[in-house]
Amino acid sequence: MKRKDLLKILSKNGCILLRNGAKHDIYHNPNKGTTQPIPRHNEINEMLAKKILKDLT
């Protein structure tokens, strides 16, 4: 999955960027109270993308 597509889905579900790290960006869903690191690769593995979406949405 493309990183920008994943970020679009996260923003539509109310996730916000908390901070930028060296190799990951930290996103938080205030409605659910969960936080996940998002890698800064152009392509994100499908299994990892599904886990991120499951945890944050």
N, CA, C and O atoms as a CHARMM CRD file, in Angstrom:
* protein
*
  228
    1    1 MET  N      0.84100  -1.16500   0.00000 PROA 1      0.00000
    2    1 MET  CA     0.00000   0.00000   0.00000 PROA 1      0.00000
    3    1 MET  C      0.89700   1.24200   0.00000 PROA 1      0.00000
    4    1 MET  O      1.92000   1.27500   0.68400 PROA 1      0.00000
    5    2 LYS  N      0.51500   2.23700  -0.75300 PROA 2      0.00000
    6    2 LYS  CA     1.26100   3.49200  -0.77900 PROA 2      0.00000
    7    2 LYS  C      1.06100   4.22700   0.53800 PROA 2      0.00000
    8    2 LYS  O     -0.02600   4.20700   1.11500 PROA 2      0.00000
    9    3 ARG  N      2.10800   4.86800   1.00200 PROA 3      0.00000
   10    3 ARG  CA     2.05800   5.57900   2.27800 PROA 3      0.00000
   11    3 ARG  C      1.03200   6.70500   2.24200 PROA 3      0.00000
   12    3 ARG  O      0.29200   6.90700   3.20500 PROA 3      0.00000
   13    4 LYS  N      0.98900   7.43400   1.13600 PROA 4      0.00000
   14    4 LYS  CA     0.05500   8.56500   1.06900 PROA 4      0.00000
   15    4 LYS  C     -1.39900   8.09500   1.09300 PROA 4      0.00000
   16    4 LYS  O     -2.26300   8.80400   1.61000 PROA 4      0.00000
   17    5 ASP  N     -1.68600   6.90800   0.54200 PROA 5      0.00000
   18    5 ASP  CA    -3.04000   6.35800   0.60600 PROA 5      0.00000
   19    5 ASP  C     -3.40100   5.98200   2.04400 PROA 5      0.00000
   20    5 ASP  O     -4.52500   6.21400   2.49000 PROA 5      0.00000
   21    6 LEU  N     -2.44300   5.40200   2.76100 PROA 6      0.00000
   22    6 LEU  CA    -2.66400   5.05000   4.15900 PROA 6      0.00000
   23    6 LEU  C     -2.92500   6.30000   4.99200 PROA 6      0.00000
   24    6 LEU  O     -3.80900   6.29800   5.84800 PROA 6      0.00000
   25    7 LEU  N     -2.16900   7.36200   4.75100 PROA 7      0.00000
   26    7 LEU  CA    -2.33900   8.59800   5.51000 PROA 7      0.00000
   27    7 LEU  C     -3.68600   9.25000   5.21400 PROA 7      0.00000
   28    7 LEU  O     -4.28200   9.85900   6.10300 PROA 7      0.00000
   29    8 LYS  N     -4.17400   9.13400   3.98200 PROA 8      0.00000
   30    8 LYS  CA    -5.49600   9.66700   3.63900 PROA 8      0.00000
   31    8 LYS  C     -6.58400   8.94400   4.43000 PROA 8      0.00000
   32    8 LYS  O     -7.50400   9.57300   4.95300 PROA 8      0.00000
   33    9 ILE  N     -6.47000   7.62000   4.51200 PROA 9      0.00000
   34    9 ILE  CA    -7.45600   6.83200   5.25400 PROA 9      0.00000
   35    9 ILE  C     -7.41700   7.20200   6.73300 PROA 9      0.00000
   36    9 ILE  O     -8.46000   7.33700   7.37300 PROA 9      0.00000
   37   10 LEU  N     -6.21000   7.36600   7.27200 PROA 10     0.00000
   38   10 LEU  CA    -6.08100   7.70600   8.68300 PROA 10     0.00000
   39   10 LEU  C     -6.66700   9.08600   8.97700 PROA 10     0.00000
   40   10 LEU  O     -7.34500   9.26900   9.98900 PROA 10     0.00000
   41   11 SER  N     -6.41100  10.05000   8.10200 PROA 11     0.00000
   42   11 SER  CA    -6.92600  11.40100   8.35700 PROA 11     0.00000
   43   11 SER  C     -8.44800  11.44600   8.25300 PROA 11     0.00000
   44   11 SER  O     -9.09300  12.20600   8.97500 PROA 11     0.00000
   45   12 LYS  N     -9.02800  10.64100   7.36300 PROA 12     0.00000
   46   12 LYS  CA   -10.48500  10.58900   7.25000 PROA 12     0.00000
   47   12 LYS  C    -11.11800  10.01200   8.51100 PROA 12     0.00000
   48   12 LYS  O    -12.26800  10.31600   8.82900 PROA 12     0.00000
   49   13 ASN  N    -10.36500   9.17700   9.23100 PROA 13     0.00000
   50   13 ASN  CA   -10.87100   8.55900  10.45600 PROA 13     0.00000
   51   13 ASN  C    -10.49400   9.34600  11.70600 PROA 13     0.00000
   52   13 ASN  O    -10.67700   8.85100  12.81800 PROA 13     0.00000
   53   14 GLY  N     -9.97300  10.56000  11.54600 PROA 14     0.00000
   54   14 GLY  CA    -9.71500  11.43900  12.67400 PROA 14     0.00000
   55   14 GLY  C     -8.34900  11.32300  13.30800 PROA 14     0.00000
   56   14 GLY  O     -8.13800  11.85900  14.39600 PROA 14     0.00000
   57   15 CYS  N     -7.41000  10.64200  12.67000 PROA 15     0.00000
   58   15 CYS  CA    -6.07100  10.50900  13.23300 PROA 15     0.00000
   59   15 CYS  C     -5.27300  11.78400  12.97000 PROA 15     0.00000
   60   15 CYS  O     -5.43000  12.43300  11.93500 PROA 15     0.00000
   61   16 ILE  N     -4.41500  12.12700  13.92900 PROA 16     0.00000
   62   16 ILE  CA    -3.59000  13.32400  13.79700 PROA 16     0.00000
   63   16 ILE  C     -2.12500  12.96400  13.98000 PROA 16     0.00000
   64   16 ILE  O     -1.78800  11.98300  14.64400 PROA 16     0.00000
   65   17 LEU  N     -1.26100  13.77400  13.38000 PROA 17     0.00000
   66   17 LEU  CA     0.17800  13.59100  13.51000 PROA 17     0.00000
   67   17 LEU  C      0.62200  14.17200  14.84300 PROA 17     0.00000
   68   17 LEU  O      0.42900  15.36000  15.10100 PROA 17     0.00000
   69   18 LEU  N      1.21500  13.33800  15.69100 PROA 18     0.00000
   70   18 LEU  CA     1.72800  13.81800  16.97900 PROA 18     0.00000
   71   18 LEU  C      3.11000  14.42100  16.81500 PROA 18     0.00000
   72   18 LEU  O      3.36400  15.54800  17.24000 PROA 18     0.00000
   73   19 ARG  N      4.01100  13.65200  16.18800 PROA 19     0.00000
   74   19 ARG  CA     5.37600  14.13700  16.01800 PROA 19     0.00000
   75   19 ARG  C      6.06700  13.35900  14.91500 PROA 19     0.00000
   76   19 ARG  O      5.62300  12.28400  14.51100 PROA 19     0.00000
   77   20 ASN  N      7.16200  13.92700  14.43800 PROA 20     0.00000
   78   20 ASN  CA     7.99400  13.27200  13.43900 PROA 20     0.00000
   79   20 ASN  C      9.19800  12.67200  14.13800 PROA 20     0.00000
   80   20 ASN  O      9.86100  13.33400  14.93700 PROA 20     0.00000
   81   21 GLY  N      9.47300  11.42300  13.83300 PROA 21     0.00000
   82   21 GLY  CA    10.66300  10.77500  14.36100 PROA 21     0.00000
   83   21 GLY  C     11.71400  10.70900  13.27300 PROA 21     0.00000
   84   21 GLY  O     11.56400  11.33000  12.22100 PROA 21     0.00000
   85   22 ALA  N     12.77600   9.96200  13.52000 PROA 22     0.00000
   86   22 ALA  CA    13.85100   9.84000  12.54100 PROA 22     0.00000
   87   22 ALA  C     13.41400   9.00100  11.34300 PROA 22     0.00000
   88   22 ALA  O     13.64900   9.38100  10.19700 PROA 22     0.00000
   89   23 LYS  N     12.78300   7.86300  11.60900 PROA 23     0.00000
   90   23 LYS  CA    12.37900   6.97000  10.52700 PROA 23     0.00000
   91   23 LYS  C     10.88300   6.69700  10.50400 PROA 23     0.00000
   92   23 LYS  O     10.38900   6.03500   9.59100 PROA 23     0.00000
   93   24 HSD  N     10.14800   7.20500  11.50800 PROA 24     0.00000
   94   24 HSD  CA     8.71100   6.98400  11.59800 PROA 24     0.00000
   95   24 HSD  C      8.01600   8.28400  11.99300 PROA 24     0.00000
   96   24 HSD  O      8.61400   9.15500  12.62400 PROA 24     0.00000
   97   25 ASP  N      6.76000   8.40000  11.61600 PROA 25     0.00000
   98   25 ASP  CA     5.90000   9.46600  12.10300 PROA 25     0.00000
   99   25 ASP  C      4.92700   8.83100  13.08400 PROA 25     0.00000
  100   25 ASP  O      4.46500   7.71100  12.86600 PROA 25     0.00000
  101   26 ILE  N      4.61500   9.53600  14.15600 PROA 26     0.00000
  102   26 ILE  CA     3.74100   9.00500  15.18800 PROA 26     0.00000
  103   26 ILE  C      2.35300   9.60400  14.99800 PROA 26     0.00000
  104   26 ILE  O      2.18600  10.82200  15.06100 PROA 26     0.00000
  105   27 TYR  N      1.35500   8.74900  14.76500 PROA 27     0.00000
  106   27 TYR  CA    -0.02600   9.17800  14.58400 PROA 27     0.00000
  107   27 TYR  C     -0.86000   8.71700  15.76700 PROA 27     0.00000
  108   27 TYR  O     -0.61500   7.66400  16.35700 PROA 27     0.00000
  109   28 HSD  N     -1.85800   9.54000  16.09800 PROA 28     0.00000
  110   28 HSD  CA    -2.71000   9.28200  17.26900 PROA 28     0.00000
  111   28 HSD  C     -4.17400   9.45000  16.87300 PROA 28     0.00000
  112   28 HSD  O     -4.53000  10.37200  16.14000 PROA 28     0.00000
  113   29 ASN  N     -5.00600   8.55200  17.36700 PROA 29     0.00000
  114   29 ASN  CA    -6.44700   8.67300  17.17600 PROA 29     0.00000
  115   29 ASN  C     -7.04800   9.09000  18.51100 PROA 29     0.00000
  116   29 ASN  O     -7.14800   8.26800  19.42200 PROA 29     0.00000
  117   30 PRO  N     -7.45400  10.36600  18.64400 PROA 30     0.00000
  118   30 PRO  CA    -7.98100  10.82400  19.93200 PROA 30     0.00000
  119   30 PRO  C     -9.31600  10.17800  20.30300 PROA 30     0.00000
  120   30 PRO  O     -9.63700  10.07100  21.48700 PROA 30     0.00000
  121   31 ASN  N    -10.09300   9.74900  19.31600 PROA 31     0.00000
  122   31 ASN  CA   -11.37600   9.10500  19.60200 PROA 31     0.00000
  123   31 ASN  C    -11.18000   7.74700  20.25200 PROA 31     0.00000
  124   31 ASN  O    -11.92400   7.37400  21.16000 PROA 31     0.00000
  125   32 LYS  N    -10.19000   7.01500  19.79300 PROA 32     0.00000
  126   32 LYS  CA    -9.93500   5.67000  20.29300 PROA 32     0.00000
  127   32 LYS  C     -8.84900   5.65500  21.37200 PROA 32     0.00000
  128   32 LYS  O     -8.79200   4.73400  22.18700 PROA 32     0.00000
  129   33 GLY  N     -7.99900   6.66600  21.37400 PROA 33     0.00000
  130   33 GLY  CA    -6.92900   6.75200  22.36300 PROA 33     0.00000
  131   33 GLY  C     -5.72100   5.90100  22.05000 PROA 33     0.00000
  132   33 GLY  O     -4.97200   5.54400  22.95900 PROA 33     0.00000
  133   34 THR  N     -5.50800   5.56400  20.78000 PROA 34     0.00000
  134   34 THR  CA    -4.37800   4.72200  20.40100 PROA 34     0.00000
  135   34 THR  C     -3.35000   5.52400  19.61200 PROA 34     0.00000
  136   34 THR  O     -3.67600   6.52300  18.97000 PROA 34     0.00000
  137   35 THR  N     -2.11400   5.07000  19.67400 PROA 35     0.00000
  138   35 THR  CA    -1.00300   5.71300  18.98300 PROA 35     0.00000
  139   35 THR  C     -0.20700   4.64100  18.25400 PROA 35     0.00000
  140   35 THR  O      0.03000   3.56000  18.79400 PROA 35     0.00000
  141   36 GLN  N      0.20800   4.94400  17.01900 PROA 36     0.00000
  142   36 GLN  CA     0.98500   3.99500  16.21900 PROA 36     0.00000
  143   36 GLN  C      2.06400   4.72600  15.43000 PROA 36     0.00000
  144   36 GLN  O      1.83200   5.83600  14.95200 PROA 36     0.00000
  145   37 PRO  N      3.24300   4.11900  15.28600 PROA 37     0.00000
  146   37 PRO  CA     4.25000   4.69000  14.39600 PROA 37     0.00000
  147   37 PRO  C      3.96400   4.27300  12.95200 PROA 37     0.00000
  148   37 PRO  O      3.58300   3.13300  12.68900 PROA 37     0.00000
  149   38 ILE  N      4.15200   5.20700  12.02800 PROA 38     0.00000
  150   38 ILE  CA     3.96600   4.94600  10.60100 PROA 38     0.00000
  151   38 ILE  C      5.32500   5.10800   9.93500 PROA 38     0.00000
  152   38 ILE  O      5.90300   6.19300   9.99700 PROA 38     0.00000
  153   39 PRO  N      5.85800   4.05600   9.29400 PROA 39     0.00000
  154   39 PRO  CA     7.16600   4.17600   8.64900 PROA 39     0.00000
  155   39 PRO  C      7.12800   5.15400   7.48900 PROA 39     0.00000
  156   39 PRO  O      6.07500   5.37600   6.89000 PROA 39     0.00000
  157   40 ARG  N      8.27400   5.73800   7.17100 PROA 40     0.00000
  158   40 ARG  CA     8.36800   6.71300   6.09100 PROA 40     0.00000
  159   40 ARG  C      8.84200   6.08500   4.78200 PROA 40     0.00000
  160   40 ARG  O      9.63500   6.69300   4.06200 PROA 40     0.00000
  161   41 HSD  N      8.38300   4.90900   4.47100 PROA 41     0.00000
  162   41 HSD  CA     8.69900   4.27000   3.19600 PROA 41     0.00000
  163   41 HSD  C      7.60100   4.62500   2.20800 PROA 41     0.00000
  164   41 HSD  O      6.46100   4.85900   2.60900 PROA 41     0.00000
  165   42 ASN  N      7.92800   4.66900   0.92000 PROA 42     0.00000
  166   42 ASN  CA     6.90700   4.93400  -0.09800 PROA 42     0.00000
  167   42 ASN  C      5.88900   3.80500  -0.14000 PROA 42     0.00000
  168   42 ASN  O      4.69300   4.04900  -0.29400 PROA 42     0.00000
  169   43 GLU  N      6.35500   2.59100  -0.00600 PROA 43     0.00000
  170   43 GLU  CA     5.48700   1.41000   0.00800 PROA 43     0.00000
  171   43 GLU  C      5.51300   0.80900   1.40500 PROA 43     0.00000
  172   43 GLU  O      6.57900   0.59900   1.98400 PROA 43     0.00000
  173   44 ILE  N      4.33200   0.53600   1.93600 PROA 44     0.00000
  174   44 ILE  CA     4.21300  -0.09700   3.24500 PROA 44     0.00000
  175   44 ILE  C      3.62700  -1.48500   3.03500 PROA 44     0.00000
  176   44 ILE  O      2.65500  -1.65400   2.29900 PROA 44     0.00000
  177   45 ASN  N      4.21900  -2.46600   3.68000 PROA 45     0.00000
  178   45 ASN  CA     3.78300  -3.85300   3.57200 PROA 45     0.00000
  179   45 ASN  C      2.28700  -3.95500   3.89300 PROA 45     0.00000
  180   45 ASN  O      1.80400  -3.29800   4.81600 PROA 45     0.00000
  181   46 GLU  N      1.56300  -4.76900   3.14100 PROA 46     0.00000
  182   46 GLU  CA     0.10900  -4.90200   3.31900 PROA 46     0.00000
  183   46 GLU  C     -0.25800  -5.37000   4.71800 PROA 46     0.00000
  184   46 GLU  O     -1.22500  -4.87900   5.30000 PROA 46     0.00000
  185   47 MET  N      0.49700  -6.30700   5.26100 PROA 47     0.00000
  186   47 MET  CA     0.20600  -6.81800   6.60600 PROA 47     0.00000
  187   47 MET  C      0.37600  -5.70500   7.64700 PROA 47     0.00000
  188   47 MET  O     -0.43600  -5.57700   8.56300 PROA 47     0.00000
  189   48 LEU  N      1.42800  -4.91000   7.50100 PROA 48     0.00000
  190   48 LEU  CA     1.66200  -3.81300   8.42700 PROA 48     0.00000
  191   48 LEU  C      0.58900  -2.74200   8.27800 PROA 48     0.00000
  192   48 LEU  O      0.11900  -2.19600   9.27500 PROA 48     0.00000
  193   49 ALA  N      0.20000  -2.43900   7.05300 PROA 49     0.00000
  194   49 ALA  CA    -0.84600  -1.44200   6.81500 PROA 49     0.00000
  195   49 ALA  C     -2.16200  -1.88200   7.44100 PROA 49     0.00000
  196   49 ALA  O     -2.86800  -1.06700   8.03400 PROA 49     0.00000
  197   50 LYS  N     -2.49700  -3.15700   7.31500 PROA 50     0.00000
  198   50 LYS  CA    -3.72900  -3.66600   7.90500 PROA 50     0.00000
  199   50 LYS  C     -3.69800  -3.57000   9.42500 PROA 50     0.00000
  200   50 LYS  O     -4.70500  -3.23100  10.04600 PROA 50     0.00000
  201   51 LYS  N     -2.53700  -3.86800  10.03200 PROA 51     0.00000
  202   51 LYS  CA    -2.40900  -3.77100  11.47600 PROA 51     0.00000
  203   51 LYS  C     -2.55100  -2.32400  11.93700 PROA 51     0.00000
  204   51 LYS  O     -3.23000  -2.05200  12.92800 PROA 51     0.00000
  205   52 ILE  N     -1.91700  -1.39700  11.22700 PROA 52     0.00000
  206   52 ILE  CA    -2.00600   0.01700  11.58000 PROA 52     0.00000
  207   52 ILE  C     -3.45800   0.48500  11.49400 PROA 52     0.00000
  208   52 ILE  O     -3.94500   1.17200  12.39200 PROA 52     0.00000
  209   53 LEU  N     -4.14700   0.11500  10.41800 PROA 53     0.00000
  210   53 LEU  CA    -5.52700   0.51500  10.24600 PROA 53     0.00000
  211   53 LEU  C     -6.42600  -0.09700  11.32900 PROA 53     0.00000
  212   53 LEU  O     -7.33900   0.55700  11.83200 PROA 53     0.00000
  213   54 LYS  N     -6.15700  -1.34300  11.67600 PROA 54     0.00000
  214   54 LYS  CA    -6.95200  -2.01100  12.70800 PROA 54     0.00000
  215   54 LYS  C     -6.75600  -1.31700  14.06100 PROA 54     0.00000
  216   54 LYS  O     -7.71500  -1.14600  14.81300 PROA 54     0.00000
  217   55 ASP  N     -5.54000  -0.92600  14.36600 PROA 55     0.00000
  218   55 ASP  CA    -5.24800  -0.31300  15.65900 PROA 55     0.00000
  219   55 ASP  C     -5.75400   1.12900  15.75000 PROA 55     0.00000
  220   55 ASP  O     -6.19400   1.56500  16.81400 PROA 55     0.00000
  221   56 LEU  N     -5.69200   1.86800  14.64300 PROA 56     0.00000
  222   56 LEU  CA    -6.02100   3.29000  14.69200 PROA 56     0.00000
  223   56 LEU  C     -7.44800   3.63100  14.27500 PROA 56     0.00000
  224   56 LEU  O     -7.92100   4.72600  14.57900 PROA 56     0.00000
  225   57 THR  N     -8.14200   2.73200  13.59300 PROA 57     0.00000
  226   57 THR  CA    -9.49600   3.07300  13.15200 PROA 57     0.00000
  227   57 THR  C    -10.54100   2.21300  13.84300 PROA 57     0.00000
  228   57 THR  O    -11.73500   2.36800  13.58800 PROA 57     0.00000
